[in-house]
Amino acid sequence: MIERHRHILDFTLASLLRRKGKNGALLLVYTLVVFVLASVLFFSHALQREAALVLKDAPEIIVQRTMAGRYHPVPMAWLAGIKEINGVISVRPRLWGYHYDPLLRANYTLSVPAGNQPQPGTIDIGAGISRTRGAHPGDIIAFAGHDGLPRSFAVRAVLSYESQLLTSDLILLSEQDYRDFSGIPGDQATDLALQVRNPKEFRTIAQKITRIHPDSRPILRSEILRTYDAVFSWRSGLLIVIFSAAALAFAIFAFDKATALSAEERREIGILKAIGWETSDIMLMKFWEGTVVSLTAFLVGIILAYVHVFFASSSLFTPVLKGWSTLYPAFRPTPYLDFGQISTLFLLTVVPYTVTTMVPSWRAAVIDPDEVMR
Amino acid sequence: MVGALALTCAGLVLHASSEARNARGALARNASLVRRLALTDLCLCTEANYTRHLSMADLSAPFQDSPLSLEHFPSGALVEPPVHLLEKNP
């Protein structure tokens, strides 16, 4: 039995090699389809996992304020009322915002840390800013503040390279410098970060805050985590285009295979039947042919996608993620292989292709050899 | 050839598990940074505030300039809006 399979497989490989051009092109496109799909899967899953692991310590509840659908600073007077809600351990005003650097056309995130604030006149910068501006500890950087007047800051430290996925565009500065730079008055904060004793109370506390301040907008930590869990869902704009293109390319393959065999292939089947091959032998040969092509394309596609995402920092996706921004974190996601996803990819690519190659072969194999060869 | 490819894939699985082990320290340090700086988002796309701080985005984000100003940042077409926005406002 095994010998029979081995001989048929040998014959199949020789037959595939005889049609190098056609099968090579088929293998190339098939591999590309698997490569694109696997790259998207690897990249999105690695990021989702990384986000889940690092953002698990994000603030329990963030309270923002909106006015006519736009963000508005939160009055510090809110603190006392929110602190009195049962279950709230602490309320900390957060001061953060953005700054557009016209010199490099880059957006920075300015933030005031709760502890270990830089001395007034000094800042800590993310590795992305350090790289883009060529700034290092001890260097002086000047930015124009809200009133158009420049403020100079000495770089105290560059945030670690390994934290780029969080801090690439971050500038940490003192509260005094932030208020002076942004013009936000002393009795206001950007938003509030709450610490809550019991995770089960998050939603109740959020509801109480909305009752006290109807213009508030509480965001729970679970909502932050779920945002990144679904960040590259298949429905999001560009991914659906990629998936549709891949699915269409694959459908064309399958249709081409399912509807027509080349005259040469039909003649080959006729000759094999004439020299004594059974229909089952031909079906077995076609099964092995489909398996060899699809398995090779699948494995090569997976390997290339792994190299692309985890060794080459997803260089093909970077221009899309980067968009018009100048700052982009140079990071390599930690490899994470989700076997469920790989199995789904296998079932959606290898199995349909293998099956579709057998349908036309069966149709050719059951016809009289004389008719096929004619 | 398929055998060699399958072996390479097995090698990649081993590589992935070894890298994941080595990255534990860095991930723990990043989680501690998130706690210390009260961060809420990954720095993935810095071109627009609603993709830089994705979880803080709201439903008016694409219409910031006028009601007919549709999404015009490439990253806005790539990432999914926060799930809680979709749920509360079906």
Chai-1 contact restraints between the chains, C-beta under 6 A:
chainA,res_idxA,chainB,res_idxB,connection_type,confidence,min_distance_angstrom,max_distance_angstrom,comment,restraint_id
A,A51,B,L42,contact,1.0,0.0,6.0,A-B,restraint_1
A,L53,B,L27,contact,1.0,0.0,6.0,A-B,restraint_2
A,V54,B,N30,contact,1.0,0.0,6.0,A-B,restraint_3
A,V54,B,A31,contact,1.0,0.0,6.0,A-B,restraint_4
A,V54,B,V34,contact,1.0,0.0,6.0,A-B,restraint_5
A,D57,B,A31,contact,1.0,0.0,6.0,A-B,restraint_6
A,D57,B,V34,contact,1.0,0.0,6.0,A-B,restraint_7
A,D57,B,R35,contact,1.0,0.0,6.0,A-B,restraint_8
A,A58,B,V34,contact,1.0,0.0,6.0,A-B,restraint_9
A,A58,B,T40,contact,1.0,0.0,6.0,A-B,restraint_10
A,P59,B,A38,contact,1.0,0.0,6.0,A-B,restraint_11
A,G69,B,S60,contact,1.0,0.0,6.0,A-B,restraint_12
A,R94,B,A38,contact,1.0,0.0,6.0,A-B,restraint_13
A,Y98,B,N49,contact,1.0,0.0,6.0,A-B,restraint_14
A,N107,B,T46,contact,1.0,0.0,6.0,A-B,restraint_15
A,P113,B,L37,contact,1.0,0.0,6.0,A-B,restraint_16
A,E162,B,A26,contact,1.0,0.0,6.0,A-B,restraint_17
A,S163,B,N30,contact,1.0,0.0,6.0,A-B,restraint_18
A,S163,B,L33,contact,1.0,0.0,6.0,A-B,restraint_19
A,L165,B,L42,contact,1.0,0.0,6.0,A-B,restraint_20
A,L166,B,N30,contact,1.0,0.0,6.0,A-B,restraint_21
A,L166,B,L39,contact,1.0,0.0,6.0,A-B,restraint_22
A,L166,B,C43,contact,1.0,0.0,6.0,A-B,restraint_23
A,S168,B,C43,contact,1.0,0.0,6.0,A-B,restraint_24
A,D169,B,C43,contact,1.0,0.0,6.0,A-B,restraint_25
A,D169,B,T46,contact,1.0,0.0,6.0,A-B,restraint_26
A,A193,B,A38,contact,1.0,0.0,6.0,A-B,restraint_27
A,E223,B,H84,contact,1.0,0.0,6.0,A-B,restraint_28
A,I224,B,T40,contact,1.0,0.0,6.0,A-B,restraint_29
A,I224,B,S55,contact,1.0,0.0,6.0,A-B,restraint_30
A,R226,B,V83,contact,1.0,0.0,6.0,A-B,restraint_31
A,T227,B,L54,contact,1.0,0.0,6.0,A-B,restraint_32
A,T227,B,S55,contact,1.0,0.0,6.0,A-B,restraint_33
A,T227,B,P82,contact,1.0,0.0,6.0,A-B,restraint_34
A,A230,B,E80,contact,1.0,0.0,6.0,A-B,restraint_35
A,A230,B,V83,contact,1.0,0.0,6.0,A-B,restraint_36
A,V231,B,V79,contact,1.0,0.0,6.0,A-B,restraint_37
A,V231,B,E80,contact,1.0,0.0,6.0,A-B,restraint_38
A,S233,B,E80,contact,1.0,0.0,6.0,A-B,restraint_39
A,S236,B,V79,contact,1.0,0.0,6.0,A-B,restraint_40
A,S236,B,E80,contact,1.0,0.0,6.0,A-B,restraint_41
A,G237,B,A77,contact,1.0,0.0,6.0,A-B,restraint_42
A,L238,B,A77,contact,1.0,0.0,6.0,A-B,restraint_43
A,L238,B,L78,contact,1.0,0.0,6.0,A-B,restraint_44
A,L295,B,V2,contact,1.0,0.0,6.0,A-B,restraint_45
A,T296,B,V2,contact,1.0,0.0,6.0,A-B,restraint_46
A,L299,B,L5,contact,1.0,0.0,6.0,A-B,restraint_47
A,L299,B,C9,contact,1.0,0.0,6.0,A-B,restraint_48
A,I303,B,T8,contact,1.0,0.0,6.0,A-B,restraint_49
A,Y306,B,L12,contact,1.0,0.0,6.0,A-B,restraint_50
A,L321,B,C45,contact,1.0,0.0,6.0,A-B,restraint_51
A,G323,B,E47,contact,1.0,0.0,6.0,A-B,restraint_52
A,G323,B,F73,contact,1.0,0.0,6.0,A-B,restraint_53
A,G323,B,P74,contact,1.0,0.0,6.0,A-B,restraint_54
A,G323,B,S75,contact,1.0,0.0,6.0,A-B,restraint_55
A,W324,B,E47,contact,1.0,0.0,6.0,A-B,restraint_56
A,S325,B,T46,contact,1.0,0.0,6.0,A-B,restraint_57
A,S325,B,E47,contact,1.0,0.0,6.0,A-B,restraint_58
A,L327,B,T46,contact,1.0,0.0,6.0,A-B,restraint_59
A,P329,B,C43,contact,1.0,0.0,6.0,A-B,restraint_60
A,T334,B,E19,contact,1.0,0.0,6.0,A-B,restraint_61
A,T334,B,A20,contact,1.0,0.0,6.0,A-B,restraint_62
A,T334,B,A23,contact,1.0,0.0,6.0,A-B,restraint_63
A,P335,B,A16,contact,1.0,0.0,6.0,A-B,restraint_64
A,P335,B,E19,contact,1.0,0.0,6.0,A-B,restraint_65
A,L337,B,A16,contact,1.0,0.0,6.0,A-B,restraint_66
